[in-house]
Amino acid sequence: MAVEETVTPRVNPNRTPPGPTGSLLKTLSRMGDVRRLEGLLEARQQYGDIVFTKIGPLRSYMLLSPEFVYHVLVTNHKNYVKGLGYNGFRLLVGQGLATSDGDLWKRQRRMMSPHFTPQVVLDYSDMMAETTEHMLTRWDQAAEHGETLNMDTEMMHLTMSVIGRAMFSLDMGTQPTEAGHAMDEAFAFIPRRSVNPLVPMWLPLAAHRRFAHNQKVIDQFLYDQIAEGRRHPERENFLSVMLKVQDSETGQGMSDRQLRDEVITLFFAGFETTARTLTWGWYLLNRHPEVLQKVVAEADRVLPSGRPTSSADLERLTYTRMVVDETLRLYPPTAMLARQNIAADEIGGYPIPPMSLISLSPYVVHRSPEYWPDAERFDPERFTPEAVAARPKFAYIPFAAGPRVCIGNSFALMEMVYAFAMVAKRFNIKQVPEEEIPATFAGTTRPTKPLLMQVSRRQG
């Protein structure tokens, strides 16, 4: 009697997902910056959860399903590295946690993680509240004279002050320094660079020369701070912690070069991404006064009158935290993530050859209709404990996910909750003029227009 042989079906090695003709980057750029994020949603609608294109010789796969993103970031994360997608950022930050791979990344993460837990970062809560209070004192003058504030600029000043004090014990926001200005310009150069990554940096273009100058200013500042930190080990800031930390496996600390790369990585993550989220939060709260009123009511109930705000108040600002989470859902600081696969893989029934360029989009994942009904609606109630428990974790990835989840997420969340609650307790805010502000992705998820707002003191 013949035995029927069982044959395991194999994926056709030549099968490719659907996608636009020509480069996806060109396709999106034809839509213009204003519509680039909208273009990602249109790509999912037109082509599905995997979109294929070629960028020169590179095979590029854009993954738009939460399950596929989870596969890359968590299930099979060992097969995926940061790769070519971060070459532009490496020009500025070198080999810090955000850009390094392999053994270097493992060592750095092992050394730094214990110093960024939610409990440890609480040590910086009083400083955050004090820095926010300084901003509010300055806003009193703006309110008195009816001045209009550019909220994006204000939030940049606030977050640069906070990270400067946390990192170096220096306020770099209210009194901008040459180094702070250089960092601002250098960070702004990186997204522009990503549009033309093949143009050699040695070409004497004005933008290249300016970036090189800013790099020198930044490096001089950072190495001076490292030397100062070594002379004064008693200081209590992030830099002092990193100067002292040693690898549990080798007993070695960080070189000055590695310290430089980690410091500037943390500085960028600590000011730009947090500032953008705060700006989007004010935009959303102004457009949803019923939500803002709940934030105001919670701030009045929780925050003290007559004494400074403290970390003990944070855990009671539960609705404000939900507002932060919903803002991060609609406007994740990094709307696109990049990876490359070391070995071949299979995703969604399609073969993924080695060293393909993989693009992941938290912006699109956060709008998946199966997990986020009426996804464009701003609704902080999506983040009640019951709603969070009922939803898979991979549906919400504002800080990425898996082993490479953002190390500074607890610091950023605490800072944003403080800012929203403390402002809401003291000021009324109103956008002028009332207008819609689209988002674009240029390194971070940015507003395409200034968010101009008038603030006035609340009565009583």
N, C-alpha and C positions, 0 to 999 in steps of 0.2 A: 504493500500500500504506500503510495507516494505521500510524503509529508510536505505540506505547503509551506514554503519558506516565508518568514515574516521579514519584510523589507522596511526599514525605517526611512520615512521620507526625508529628503535632504533639500535644503534651501538652494534654489537656483543661484549659482555664484554670480551670474550676470544680471540678476534682477535688481533694478534700482527703483526707489520710490519716485512718485511724480514730483514735478517741480517746474519752475519757470525756465524758459530757454535763456541761455546766457547766464551771467553771474547774478546770484541773488543780491550781492552788494549793489550791483548796477541797477537791478530792478527796484530795490528799496530806495536807492539814491534818486532815481527818476521820480519817485513819489514826493521827494523833498523832505527836509528834516522834520517839518511839522507833522508829516503823516508817517514817519518811519515806524513808530510803534503801532499805529493803526494798520500799517502794512503787514506787520507780523500776524495780527488777527485775521486779516484778509487772506494771508498765505495759508493759515490753518483751514479757513473756510473753503478755500479753493482746492487745496492739495491734500489736506488731511493732517494727521499727527506727525508724519515724517515728511520733510520737504528736502529734496535733493537738488544740488546744483554743483557746479565746478567753479573754483576760484583759481584760475591758472591751471597748474597740474594737480592741485589739491581737490580731493573729493570732499564735499561738504554736506553734512546732514544736520538739519535743524529739527530738534525734537521738541514737540509742542504738547505732548501728553504727559500728565503728572506721573503716570506709571513708568514711562520711558525715562523721564528725568530721574526718577528714583533709582532706576536700574543703573544709571551712570554714576550718580552721586553716592549711592549707598550699597546696593546689592553687588555690583561688580566694580566698585570704586578703585580697586587695586590695578585695574587695567586702564585707568584713565588718568592722564597727567594734564597739567596746565598747558604745556606745549606752546605752539606758535602764537596762539591767540593772546598771549600776555607779553609778547616781545616789546610792544610799545611801552607798556607800563614798566617793564624791566629797565628801560632807558633811565627812568627816574629812581625807582625803588630798589633796583638790583635784585638780590636773591633773598627777599624777606618772606614771611609766611605766606603772603598772598601770591607769590610768583615761583617759589622754589618747589622742587619735587624730590622724590626718592629719600635717601638717607638723611640729607640735609634738612628737608622739611620735617621728617620724623623726629630728629634730634631737637630742632627748634620748638616744635609743638610740645614735645615732652618737657622741655625746660620752662616754657612760658605758660602753659595751660593752668598750673596751680595758682597762678597769680592773677587770673582773670575770672575766677568763679564769682557767682552772684554775691556770695558772702564777703569775699575779699573786696570787690569793687564798692561795697557799701562804705568803705573807709573814705571814699571820695565824695560821698553824698553831701556833706556839709559844705564842701568847696563848691559843688555844683549849685546848691541853693544860694550861696553867697554871691557867686558870679551872676546868677540870674537876677538876684536882687539889685546888683549894680546896674544891669541893663534897665530894669524897671525904674530905677531912680532917674536914669537918663531920659526915659520915656516920659517922665512927669513933665519935663520941659517941653517935649514935643506936644504933649496933650494940652498944656497951658497955652501954647502959641498956635494950636491948630495945624501943626506941621503934618505932612504926609510922609510915612515911612516906607522905604523899600524893604519889604519883609525878608526877601532873599538875602539882601545885604546885612540886615540886622541879625538874622539867624547865623550867617557866616561869622559875624563878629562874635556872637555868643559862643558858638561851638569852637572857634579858634581860641577864645579865651579859656574855655574849659579844658581843652586838650593841652594847651600850652602850660597851664598851671599844673595839670595832672602829670604831664611828661617832664617838664623842666622847672616847675615852680615859677614860671614866667607868664604874665598876662600878655599875649600876643594879639589880642583882638581889639581892645579898646584903644591901644596905642600901637598901631601897625609898625612893625620893624622892617628893615630891609630884607631880612630872612623870610618873614611872613609874606611880604609882597612877592618875593622870588618863588616861594612855594605856590602861591596862588597862580602866578603866571605859568609856572612849570606844569602844574596839574592841568591847567587849561590847554596846554600844548598837546598833551598826550592824546585826547580824543581826535584832535585835528590830524595828528600824526597817523592815527589808525586808518584814516581815509586814504592816505598815500603811503602805505608801509614799505613800499619798494624803493622809495626815493632815498638814496644814500645820505646818511647824516653828515658825511664829510663835505657835501656840497655847501658852498658858502652862501646859503640863503639867509635872508634876514631873520626868519623864524628860527633857523638852526643856530645862528650865532647868539640870538637872545636866549635860547634854551641852554646853550653851553655856558653863557654868563650866569644864568640863574642857578645852574648846577654848581658852579664854583661858589656862589654865595651860600647856597644851602649846605654844601659840604663843609665850608669853613665854619658855619654856625654849628652844625651838628658835631663836628670833631672838637670844637671848642667846648661844647656842652658835655661831651663825653670826658674830656680832660678835666673839666671842672667837677664833674661827678666823681671822678676817681680821687680828686683832692679833698672832696667833702662827702665821704660815704654816709655821713649821718643824715643827709637830706632824705625826706620822705616823698618820693615821687616814682613814677614808672621807670625812669631812667636809672635811678639808684637801685631799684629792684633788679633790673636786668644786668646791671654791672656786677651784682653779687651772685646771681643765679649760676648754678653749676649743673651739668648733666649728671643725672643719677647713675648712668652707666659708665661714663668715662671720667667723671670728676672734673671735667674741663669747663671753663666759662666761654663767653663769646669774645671773638676778636673785635677790635675797634671797627673793622669793616662790616662785620656781621651786625654789630650794634647799630651802626649807621643805617643799614638796610632795614632792620626791624623798626627802628625809631621812626623813620620817614613813612614806612608802611602804616604803622599805627597812627601817625599824625594825620595822614590822608584819610584813613578810615574813620578817625575820630572827629574830623571837622566837616569835610565836604558832604559825605553821605548823610550824616545826621542833620546837617543844615538843610539839605534838600527836602528831607522828610518833614522837618518842622514847617518849612514853607508850604508844602503841599497840605499839611494839616490845617494851617490857618486858612488856606484857600477853601478847603472842604467845610470847615466849621462855619465860615462866613456864608457859604451857600446852603447850609443846613442849620438855621438858627435854633431849631428844636433840639438838635444834638448839642450845640454850643451851650444852650441853657442848662442841660444836664451836667455838663462839665463845670459850669459856673456854680450850680447848686452843690455839687460834690466838693468843689474847692472851698466854698463857704462853710460847709459842714466839717471838713477834715482839717484844712490848714488853719493854724493858730493865728489869733490876733494878739499882738503884743509880745510874741516870742519868735525866734527864727524857726523856719521850717527845718525838720530833721528827718532822718531816715525812717524813724518810727511812723511818720505820716505816709510813707510811700505805699505800704501794703494796703492801706485803706483807700487809696485812689484807684479803685478797681475799674470804674467806668472810664476814667481818663486813660488807663492802660488799654482798654478795649478800643478807644479812639485811635491810639497809637497803632495798634495792631491792624485796624481796618485801613488806616492811611498807608501802612506798609503793604497791605494787600493790593490796593489800587495803584500805588506808585512805589513799587519796590526800588530801593536805591540803585541796584544793579539790575536793569531790565533784561540784560543778556549775560550769560556766562559762557565761557569757552573751555573746551577740553580736546585732547587728542587721545586716541586709543593706541596702546602699545601693541596688543595682539588683535587678531581678527575677532569680531563679535557678531552677534545676531540680535537685532532689535525689531520687533513687530513683524517678524517673518522676512526681514531684509538682511542680507549679509553686509557687514560693515568692515571693509578691508583695513588692515593696520595703518596707523598714522593718518587716519581721516580727520578732518576738522569737524568737531561736534559743537553745535551751538544749542544752548538751553535757554529758555525764556521764562523766568519767574513771572514776568508781566503777563504772558499768555496763560501759564499754569494757574495764576490767580484769577483767571476769568473762565476757567473750565466749567461749563454749565452743569455738569453732573455733580459738582461739589459746591458751586457758587451760583445758586438760582438768582436771576436778575442781577448778573455779575457787576454791571456798571453802577448799581445803586450803592450809595454810601450808607452802610448800616453797621454800626459798632456792635449791635446785638449778635452778630455772627460769631462773636468771640466770648459769649458767655461760657462758663465752664462746661455746661451740658452740650452746647453746640460744638465746642472744641473736641470733647471726648467722642462725639459721634462722627467726626470727620477724620479721614486718614491724614497722618502727619505730612505726607508728601504733597498734599494739596496746597500747602502753605510754606513757602521757602524764601522769605525775604532776606535771610542771612545764609542762603544755600542750605546744605544738609549733609549728613554723614560726617566722616572724620574731619572734613575740611570746612565745617560750619564756622562762620565768622567768630573769632576768638573774643572780639569786643562787643558782642551783642548785648550782654547784660549792662555794660557801661552805657551804651547808646540808649537802651530802653529806659534806664533810670533818668538819664539826662532829658529825654523827651517828655516823660511824664512830669517831671519838675517844671519844665518850661510851659507846657500847656496849662497846668493847674495854677501856677503862680501868676501868669499873665491873666488868666480868666478871673482870678479873685480880685484883681485890681483894675483892669481896663475893659472897656467896651472896644470892639474892633469892627471896622467896616471897610470893605474894599471900595476904592475909588479909582476909576469908575468901575461899576459892576460889569464885569466882562468875563467871558470864558477864556481860559488859558490852556491851550493844548500842551502836551508833553512831548519832549524829544529825548532820545538817548544819545548822550555824548559823554561816555565814560560813566556818568550817573544819569538818573532820570530827572531831567531839568525842565523847568517852565520855559516856554518860548517867549514870554513877555515878563516884565517886572510885575511882581505882586505888590501893588501900592495900596496902603491901608492907612486910615486915620484912626488914632487911638484917643479915647477920652476916659477920664477917671470915672469909675462907677460911683454913684451916689451912696454914701453911707459905708 
